[in-house]
Amino acid sequence: MTPDQAPDQAGPTQTAGATCEIFINRRRFAIGNQMVTAADIAALMGVPADNAVVERSDPTGEWVALPLADTLDIHSGDTFLVTRQFVMGGHG
């Protein structure tokens, strides 16, 4: 899935709630009604699950770390932060 991906076109019978809009690292994504894990959220940002830390903003504005394998209950407007556990650097 790509950023700002359009929802599947189901024609005039498309039901409300078939897609929702979420924000990951301040970028907007339209995702379908499928089950989503925190690892899926990391993949949208191109971060492999074995190196990802995924956090979700709670109602108080605090960031809460999410287990990568757990299925998430996603709602439009949810905000996530994806970072890398470690960054490999080199010296040229």
RAGI-V176854 format. One record per pair of residues at least 12 apart in sequence whose C-alpha atoms are under 6 Angstrom apart, sorted by the first residue. I is the first residue (numbers start at 1). J is the second residue. D is the distance in Angstrom with one decimal. If there is no record, write none. Layout:
((I,J,D) (I,J,D))
//
This chain:
((3,29,5.0) (4,28,5.9) (4,29,4.8) (4,30,5.7) (5,30,5.6) (18,33,5.4) (19,31,5.5) (19,32,4.3) (19,33,5.5) (20,76,4.7) (21,76,4.8) (21,77,5.9) (22,76,5.6) (22,77,5.0) (22,78,5.1) (23,79,4.7) (24,79,5.9) (24,80,4.7) (24,81,5.6) (25,81,5.1) (36,71,5.6) (36,72,5.7) (37,69,5.9) (37,70,5.6) (37,71,4.5) (37,72,5.5) (38,68,4.5) (39,68,4.8) (42,82,6.0) (51,84,5.4) (51,85,5.3) (52,83,5.9) (52,84,4.8) (52,85,5.8) (53,82,5.7) (53,83,5.3) (53,84,5.9) (54,66,5.7) (54,81,5.8) (54,82,4.7) (55,80,5.6) (55,81,5.1) (56,79,5.9) (56,80,4.5) (57,79,5.7))
//
